Amino acid sequence: MVLSWADAEDLLQEVGVTAWEKFDEYDRQRDFAAWACGIARNKVLSFNQLVWHRLVQSSDLLDRIAQEIEVESQVLEQQNEALFFCLQRLNEGDRRILQARYTPGMSLKKIAQEAGRPLQGLYKSLQRIHAQVFDCVTRRMAMGRDR
């Protein structure tokens, strides 16, 4: 119920202390584990509310997160444009193989059978095509940074 093991361990210790301090209030007719879990639940809710409040109050943090999201969005857009450009530069046969490879429900075995090619040859072709597209995208992205 919390994001880190360290916080969970700290909260577990707090639950133990609180259960010890409030033990006289425990109704022995009720299940002890349920009572202790109720204390734990309240501790976790309070902790998460405090953490969330601190995050929201930190406008500097929120501004940095927003800036990072903007930068990452721009990079993703540039990568997408570079990928589209590089895919268009592939020859028709390679583009067809790549399209078939990423068509849902198409296995490599089925693609090889339909193309009349050995499966191992298809693997090698896909490896070559992936390397070619990767190199092209990498070069395009580097060119964009140099401008």
Backbone as a chain_set.jsonl record, in Angstrom:
{"seq": "MVLSWADAEDLLQEVGVTAWEKFDEYDRQRDFAAWACGIARNKVLSFNQLVWHRLVQSSDLLDRIAQEIEVESQVLEQQNEALFFCLQRLNEGDRRILQARYTPGMSLKKIAQEAGRPLQGLYKSLQRIHAQVFDCVTRRMAMGRDR", "coords": {"N": [[0.814, -1.206, 0.0], [2.18, 1.105, 0.103], [4.885, 2.898, -1.525], [7.566, 2.096, -1.148], [9.832, -0.325, 0.272], [11.203, 0.488, 2.532], [9.564, 2.509, 3.6], [7.348, 0.919, 4.166], [8.384, -0.775, 6.137], [8.966, 1.113, 8.151], [6.366, 2.015, 8.687], [5.238, -0.349, 9.624], [6.564, -0.645, 12.047], [5.559, 1.612, 13.354], [2.881, 0.875, 13.508], [3.053, -1.288, 15.262], [3.935, 0.052, 17.598], [1.76, 1.794, 18.035], [-0.304, -0.076, 18.375], [0.546, -1.286, 20.717], [0.457, 0.925, 22.475], [-2.285, 1.457, 22.474], [-3.443, -0.814, 23.382], [-5.053, -1.242, 25.675], [-7.48, -0.335, 24.788], [-8.356, -2.226, 23.094], [-10.876, -4.454, 22.152], [-11.51, -7.471, 23.41], [-13.326, -9.234, 22.425], [-13.329, -8.988, 19.757], [-11.629, -9.775, 16.646], [-8.153, -9.901, 16.844], [-6.23, -9.59, 14.789], [-7.727, -8.281, 12.798], [-8.226, -5.883, 14.114], [-5.585, -4.874, 14.428], [-4.908, -4.672, 11.735], [-6.639, -2.667, 10.992], [-5.502, -0.508, 12.34], [-3.098, -0.417, 10.928], [-4.051, 0.166, 8.356], [-5.087, 2.759, 8.762], [-2.702, 4.108, 9.411], [-1.285, 3.854, 7.018], [-2.985, 5.235, 5.233], [-2.826, 7.828, 6.32], [-0.087, 8.302, 6.015], [0.233, 8.147, 3.187], [-1.385, 10.282, 2.444], [0.026, 12.425, 3.545], [2.442, 12.237, 2.1], [1.491, 12.681, -0.521], [0.476, 15.267, -0.212], [2.832, 16.684, 0.29], [4.137, 16.331, -2.167], [2.38, 17.64, -3.943], [2.477, 20.181, -2.924], [4.97, 20.954, -3.617], [5.75, 22.981, -5.866], [7.916, 23.466, -7.444], [8.904, 20.914, -7.964], [6.715, 19.886, -9.405], [6.793, 21.606, -11.605], [9.264, 20.884, -12.714], [8.726, 18.232, -13.391], [6.726, 18.603, -15.307], [8.211, 19.983, -17.254], [10.048, 17.995, -17.951], [8.35, 16.067, -19.011], [7.443, 17.445, -21.247], [9.849, 17.717, -22.723], [10.472, 14.992, -23.133], [8.232, 14.262, -24.637], [8.658, 15.729, -26.956], [11.029, 14.531, -27.855], [10.12, 11.913, -28.301], [8.312, 12.419, -30.357], [10.07, 13.31, -32.358], [11.562, 10.964, -32.691], [9.563, 9.294, -33.651], [8.947, 10.554, -36.08], [11.422, 10.236, -37.362], [11.529, 7.436, -37.498], [9.33, 6.909, -39.196], [10.241, 8.169, -41.543], [12.524, 6.592, -42.057], [11.411, 4.055, -42.417], [10.046, 4.474, -44.777], [12.125, 4.612, -46.526], [12.997, 2.05, -46.859], [13.348, -0.804, -49.038], [10.696, -2.175, -51.042], [10.237, -4.958, -50.592], [11.529, -5.445, -48.114], [10.065, -3.743, -46.501], [7.554, -4.952, -46.643], [8.086, -7.403, -45.365], [8.703, -6.499, -42.788], [6.288, -5.259, -42.106], [4.575, -7.476, -42.131], [5.72, -8.913, -40.054], [4.981, -7.451, -37.815], [2.282, -7.642, -37.796], [-0.617, -8.426, -36.097], [-1.162, -11.762, -35.004], [0.338, -12.968, -36.95], [2.817, -15.281, -37.384], [6.374, -15.86, -37.376], [7.002, -18.193, -38.657], [4.764, -18.616, -40.277], [4.941, -16.372, -41.944], [7.348, -16.92, -43.26], [6.602, -19.258, -44.634], [4.575, -18.238, -46.329], [6.077, -16.5, -47.856], [7.701, -18.239, -49.069], [10.224, -18.828, -48.128], [13.114, -19.949, -46.283], [12.885, -20.351, -42.727], [15.108, -19.616, -41.142], [16.444, -17.921, -42.883], [14.617, -15.837, -43.002], [14.78, -14.877, -40.372], [17.401, -13.856, -40.428], [17.076, -11.863, -42.38], [15.229, -10.172, -41.09], [16.805, -9.377, -38.92], [18.79, -7.923, -40.247], [17.185, -5.906, -41.415], [16.095, -4.661, -39.135], [18.482, -3.658, -37.998], [19.25, -1.891, -39.996], [17.116, -0.028, -39.969], [17.35, 0.887, -37.338], [19.941, 2.08, -37.4], [19.452, 4.104, -39.273], [17.466, 5.655, -37.955], [18.931, 6.445, -35.731], [20.948, 8.006, -36.946], [19.332, 10.052, -38.082], [18.254, 11.202, -35.758], [20.593, 12.16, -34.585], [21.322, 14.047, -36.473], [19.287, 15.882, -36.121], [19.875, 16.894, -33.596], [22.176, 18.242, -34.12], [21.475, 20.47, -35.467]], "CA": [[0.0, 0.0, 0.0], [3.098, 2.24, -0.01], [5.747, 2.711, -2.683], [8.893, 1.536, -0.905], [9.968, -1.268, 1.389], [11.641, 1.238, 3.714], [8.364, 3.133, 4.175], [6.513, -0.159, 4.717], [8.998, -1.207, 7.398], [8.74, 2.185, 9.133], [4.958, 2.0, 9.067], [5.004, -1.542, 10.421], [7.021, -0.333, 13.4], [4.577, 2.547, 13.924], [1.677, 0.1, 13.824], [3.358, -2.019, 16.479], [3.958, 1.006, 18.722], [0.392, 2.251, 18.266], [-1.073, -1.206, 18.925], [0.987, -1.433, 22.104], [-0.051, 2.059, 23.25], [-3.754, 1.44, 22.534], [-3.888, -2.168, 23.669], [-6.157, -1.254, 26.659], [-8.723, -0.019, 24.082], [-8.705, -3.384, 22.268], [-12.019, -5.25, 22.61], [-11.088, -8.868, 23.301], [-14.372, -9.99, 21.726], [-13.061, -8.83, 18.317], [-10.431, -10.411, 16.1], [-6.987, -9.038, 17.047], [-5.603, -9.294, 13.495], [-8.547, -7.262, 12.133], [-7.995, -4.63, 14.839], [-4.241, -4.424, 14.067], [-4.961, -4.269, 10.313], [-7.308, -1.358, 10.975], [-4.472, 0.483, 12.707], [-2.175, -0.344, 9.79], [-4.747, 0.874, 7.274], [-5.125, 4.187, 9.102], [-1.334, 4.621, 9.305], [-0.957, 3.946, 5.59], [-3.767, 6.342, 4.655], [-2.239, 9.085, 6.803], [1.226, 8.433, 5.393], [0.057, 8.457, 1.765], [-1.942, 11.63, 2.34], [1.127, 13.333, 3.827], [3.361, 12.193, 0.956], [0.828, 13.337, -1.645], [0.408, 16.686, 0.109], [4.181, 17.241, 0.092], [4.407, 16.374, -3.606], [1.552, 18.663, -4.577], [2.935, 21.48, -2.44], [6.251, 21.272, -4.226], [5.499, 23.463, -7.225], [9.165, 23.31, -8.181], [8.913, 19.533, -8.44], [5.696, 19.765, -10.452], [7.302, 22.314, -12.783], [10.319, 20.058, -13.316], [8.078, 17.071, -14.009], [6.061, 19.094, -16.523], [9.254, 20.264, -18.243], [10.598, 16.718, -18.398], [7.334, 15.453, -19.872], [7.468, 18.199, -22.508], [11.067, 17.334, -23.44], [10.322, 13.601, -23.57], [7.226, 14.236, -25.696], [9.312, 16.219, -28.173], [11.967, 13.498, -28.309], [9.324, 10.82, -28.864], [7.78, 12.883, -31.647], [11.195, 13.295, -33.305], [11.866, 9.565, -32.97], [8.482, 8.783, -34.483], [9.146, 11.107, -37.425], [12.599, 9.586, -37.93], [11.149, 6.063, -37.813], [8.473, 6.95, -40.388], [11.134, 8.493, -42.664], [13.398, 5.447, -42.327], [10.597, 2.973, -42.959], [9.737, 4.808, -46.165], [13.342, 4.423, -47.323], [13.228, 0.629, -47.089], [12.806, -1.294, -50.303], [9.333, -2.712, -50.891], [10.278, -6.301, -50.005], [11.857, -5.336, -46.688], [8.929, -3.099, -45.83], [6.504, -5.973, -46.544], [8.498, -8.355, -44.322], [8.568, -5.825, -41.496], [4.857, -5.083, -41.853], [4.024, -8.802, -41.803], [6.26, -9.297, -38.741], [4.263, -6.742, -36.757], [0.842, -7.825, -37.964], [-1.102, -9.348, -35.063], [-1.567, -13.086, -35.446], [1.278, -13.51, -37.938], [4.037, -15.84, -36.798], [7.497, -15.866, -38.315], [6.886, -19.421, -39.443], [3.733, -18.382, -41.293], [5.484, -15.393, -42.9], [8.339, -17.634, -44.075], [5.871, -20.154, -45.533], [3.895, -17.446, -47.361], [7.091, -15.899, -48.737], [8.458, -19.318, -49.702], [11.616, -18.672, -47.692], [13.424, -20.7, -45.058], [12.693, -19.581, -41.504], [16.397, -19.044, -40.731], [16.702, -16.79, -43.781], [13.739, -14.739, -42.58], [15.393, -14.326, -39.165], [18.559, -13.046, -40.837], [16.557, -10.67, -43.055], [14.667, -9.277, -40.064], [17.917, -8.815, -38.165], [19.398, -6.913, -41.121], [16.237, -4.795, -41.562], [16.064, -3.945, -37.856], [19.744, -2.919, -37.859], [19.201, -0.804, -40.969], [16.18, 0.986, -39.465], [17.953, 1.465, -36.128], [21.02, 2.98, -37.809], [18.838, 5.255, -39.934], [16.824, 6.489, -36.925], [20.017, 7.022, -34.922], [21.548, 9.102, -37.733], [18.346, 11.147, -38.182], [18.169, 11.867, -34.451], [21.852, 12.895, -34.403], [21.257, 15.224, -37.35], [18.349, 16.825, -35.498], [20.533, 17.535, -32.455], [23.26, 19.092, -34.614], [20.943, 21.692, -36.103]], "C": [[0.851, 1.261, 0.0], [4.133, 1.897, -1.081], [7.102, 2.072, -2.403], [8.882, 0.606, 0.295], [10.349, -0.525, 2.661], [10.445, 1.905, 4.393], [7.467, 2.077, 4.816], [7.069, -0.638, 6.061], [8.789, -0.169, 8.497], [7.297, 2.169, 9.628], [4.625, 0.778, 9.924], [5.439, -1.318, 11.875], [6.048, 0.624, 14.097], [3.294, 1.824, 14.321], [1.894, -0.671, 15.12], [3.344, -1.129, 17.706], [2.539, 1.445, 19.057], [-0.459, 1.14, 18.871], [-0.712, -1.409, 20.398], [0.396, -0.334, 22.99], [-1.563, 1.99, 23.451], [-4.307, 0.063, 22.914], [-5.029, -2.213, 24.686], [-7.504, -0.986, 25.982], [-9.21, -1.211, 23.233], [-9.827, -4.177, 22.922], [-11.693, -6.72, 22.364], [-12.142, -9.759, 22.626], [-14.142, -9.954, 20.214], [-11.781, -9.557, 17.932], [-9.245, -9.453, 16.218], [-6.358, -8.63, 15.715], [-6.381, -8.211, 12.75], [-8.327, -5.907, 12.79], [-6.629, -4.04, 14.454], [-4.196, -3.972, 12.603], [-5.656, -2.921, 10.157], [-6.334, -0.251, 11.344], [-3.519, 0.683, 11.533], [-2.801, 0.443, 8.635], [-4.762, 2.368, 7.533], [-3.743, 4.824, 8.987], [-0.946, 4.823, 7.835], [-1.704, 5.1, 4.938], [-3.184, 7.685, 5.06], [-0.901, 9.342, 6.124], [1.087, 8.843, 3.929], [-0.5, 9.862, 1.564], [-0.841, 12.669, 2.572], [2.101, 13.399, 2.648], [2.756, 12.936, -0.23], [0.773, 14.844, -1.427], [1.771, 17.349, -0.125], [4.504, 17.347, -1.391], [3.646, 17.5, -4.285], [2.011, 20.06, -4.156], [4.242, 21.904, -3.083], [6.042, 21.698, -5.675], [6.757, 23.356, -8.079], [9.252, 21.903, -8.77], [7.914, 19.349, -9.581], [6.144, 20.458, -11.736], [8.374, 21.486, -13.494], [9.735, 18.832, -14.001], [7.41, 17.482, -15.319], [7.082, 19.376, -17.624], [9.822, 18.972, -18.817], [9.623, 16.009, -19.332], [7.33, 16.135, -21.235], [8.676, 17.796, -23.353], [10.927, 15.92, -23.986], [9.299, 13.474, -24.693], [7.829, 14.691, -27.015], [10.275, 15.174, -28.733], [11.204, 12.337, -28.935], [8.754, 11.196, -30.229], [8.878, 12.862, -32.708], [11.564, 11.853, -33.678], [10.81, 8.955, -33.889], [8.627, 9.276, -35.922], [10.334, 10.445, -38.114], [12.275, 8.145, -38.334], [10.307, 6.019, -39.084], [9.333, 7.208, -41.632], [11.948, 7.262, -43.057], [12.621, 4.255, -42.887], [10.256, 3.221, -44.423], [10.935, 4.568, -47.082], [13.668, 2.952, -47.565], [12.731, 0.229, -48.465], [11.486, -2.0, -50.011], [9.319, -4.078, -50.212], [10.566, -6.27, -48.51], [10.7, -4.722, -45.905], [7.786, -4.102, -45.641], [6.82, -6.981, -45.438], [8.278, -7.733, -42.946], [7.101, -5.637, -41.13], [4.218, -6.41, -41.453], [4.47, -9.217, -40.4], [5.462, -8.656, -37.614], [2.752, -6.73, -36.965], [0.374, -8.815, -36.907], [-1.548, -10.68, -35.665], [-0.643, -13.718, -36.473], [2.521, -14.008, -37.219], [5.146, -15.783, -37.849], [7.438, -17.091, -39.218], [5.894, -19.238, -40.586], [4.23, -17.404, -42.364], [6.474, -16.089, -43.835], [7.648, -18.557, -45.084], [5.226, -19.378, -46.671], [4.886, -16.835, -48.341], [7.897, -16.967, -49.46], [9.938, -19.244, -49.349], [11.868, -19.55, -46.471], [13.315, -19.785, -43.835], [13.992, -18.9, -41.069], [16.756, -17.836, -41.602], [15.853, -15.579, -43.418], [14.29, -14.072, -41.324], [16.555, -13.396, -39.528], [18.103, -11.76, -41.531], [16.004, -9.664, -42.043], [15.766, -8.625, -39.238], [18.579, -7.687, -38.962], [18.495, -5.68, -41.234], [16.174, -3.981, -40.269], [17.325, -3.101, -37.67], [19.746, -1.704, -38.788], [18.291, 0.328, -40.475], [16.764, 1.669, -38.228], [19.049, 2.465, -36.489], [20.464, 4.251, -38.445], [18.218, 6.206, -38.906], [17.893, 7.181, -36.076], [20.669, 8.188, -35.652], [20.616, 10.301, -37.825], [18.268, 11.924, -36.87], [19.43, 12.688, -34.197], [21.863, 14.153, -35.256], [20.371, 16.287, -36.74], [18.982, 17.564, -34.341], [21.602, 18.511, -32.919], [22.77, 20.398, -35.205], [20.962, 22.86, -35.164]], "O": [[0.319, 2.367, -0.092], [4.245, 0.743, -1.494], [7.734, 1.555, -3.324], [8.055, 0.725, 1.199], [9.877, -0.864, 3.746], [10.325, 1.872, 5.618], [6.893, 2.308, 5.88], [6.314, -0.875, 7.005], [8.474, -0.517, 9.635], [7.036, 2.292, 10.824], [3.817, 0.869, 10.848], [4.763, -1.749, 12.809], [5.752, 0.466, 15.281], [2.696, 2.13, 15.353], [1.014, -0.702, 15.981], [2.8, -1.509, 18.743], [2.154, 1.468, 20.226], [-1.249, 1.39, 19.781], [-1.585, -1.675, 21.224], [-0.095, -0.596, 24.088], [-2.069, 2.42, 24.488], [-5.504, -0.188, 22.779], [-5.886, -3.093, 24.608], [-8.551, -1.354, 26.515], [-10.329, -1.203, 22.721], [-9.746, -4.529, 24.099], [-11.613, -7.153, 21.215], [-11.862, -10.912, 22.298], [-14.685, -10.777, 19.477], [-10.962, -9.904, 18.783], [-9.319, -8.318, 15.747], [-5.996, -7.469, 15.527], [-5.783, -7.325, 12.14], [-8.249, -4.89, 12.101], [-6.526, -2.842, 14.186], [-3.519, -2.998, 12.274], [-5.297, -2.128, 9.286], [-6.339, 0.818, 10.733], [-3.176, 1.814, 11.187], [-2.146, 1.283, 8.018], [-4.483, 3.161, 6.633], [-3.621, 5.956, 8.517], [-0.355, 5.839, 7.468], [-1.116, 5.864, 4.171], [-3.062, 8.584, 4.229], [-0.613, 10.464, 5.708], [1.748, 9.78, 3.48], [-0.125, 10.552, 0.615], [-0.785, 13.68, 1.871], [2.531, 14.481, 2.249], [3.436, 13.735, -0.873], [1.001, 15.614, -2.36], [1.845, 18.448, -0.676], [5.082, 18.342, -1.83], [4.204, 18.229, -5.106], [1.94, 21.006, -4.941], [4.579, 23.088, -3.091], [6.142, 20.885, -6.594], [6.674, 23.177, -9.294], [9.626, 21.726, -9.929], [8.23, 18.733, -10.599], [5.902, 19.952, -12.832], [8.39, 21.399, -14.721], [10.196, 18.438, -15.072], [7.523, 16.781, -16.324], [6.852, 19.05, -18.788], [10.049, 18.867, -20.023], [10.033, 15.417, -20.331], [7.225, 15.468, -22.264], [8.546, 17.561, -24.555], [11.222, 15.667, -25.154], [9.479, 12.667, -25.604], [7.55, 14.114, -28.066], [10.328, 14.958, -29.944], [11.597, 11.832, -29.987], [8.722, 10.373, -31.144], [8.637, 12.439, -33.838], [11.845, 11.561, -34.841], [11.134, 8.189, -34.797], [8.451, 8.508, -36.868], [10.271, 10.129, -39.302], [12.701, 7.687, -39.395], [10.546, 5.183, -39.956], [9.168, 6.539, -42.652], [12.051, 6.927, -44.238], [13.13, 3.53, -43.742], [10.185, 2.283, -45.216], [10.768, 4.345, -48.281], [14.526, 2.639, -48.391], [11.807, 0.84, -49.002], [11.203, -2.372, -48.871], [8.478, -4.33, -49.348], [9.928, -6.979, -47.732], [10.402, -5.137, -44.785], [7.126, -4.103, -44.601], [5.939, -7.367, -44.669], [7.73, -8.373, -42.049], [6.714, -5.833, -39.978], [3.405, -6.453, -40.53], [3.693, -9.803, -39.646], [5.288, -9.266, -36.559], [2.038, -5.913, -36.384], [0.903, -9.923, -36.821], [-2.221, -10.718, -36.696], [-0.819, -14.883, -36.83], [3.196, -13.245, -36.528], [4.884, -15.674, -39.047], [7.785, -17.025, -40.397], [6.15, -19.651, -41.717], [3.966, -17.593, -43.551], [6.446, -15.878, -45.047], [8.053, -18.632, -46.244], [5.305, -19.783, -47.831], [4.575, -16.668, -49.52], [8.683, -16.657, -50.356], [10.798, -19.559, -50.172], [10.945, -19.857, -45.717], [13.618, -18.594, -43.909], [13.976, -17.735, -40.672], [17.306, -16.851, -41.11], [16.308, -14.439, -43.512], [14.273, -12.846, -41.214], [16.669, -12.292, -38.997], [18.672, -10.693, -41.3], [16.274, -8.466, -42.128], [15.668, -7.447, -38.893], [18.887, -6.628, -38.414], [18.972, -4.548, -41.159], [16.196, -2.75, -40.307], [17.243, -1.954, -37.231], [20.191, -0.622, -38.405], [18.655, 1.501, -40.554], [16.681, 2.89, -38.092], [19.084, 3.57, -35.949], [20.956, 5.348, -38.18], [18.42, 7.418, -38.977], [17.767, 8.361, -35.746], [20.917, 9.237, -35.057], [21.053, 11.441, -37.666], [18.221, 13.154, -36.871], [19.351, 13.79, -33.655], [22.348, 15.199, -34.826], [20.676, 17.476, -36.834], [18.674, 18.733, -34.113], [21.912, 19.481, -32.227], [23.551, 21.325, -35.419], [20.551, 23.959, -35.537]]}, "num_chains": 1, "name": "protein.A"}
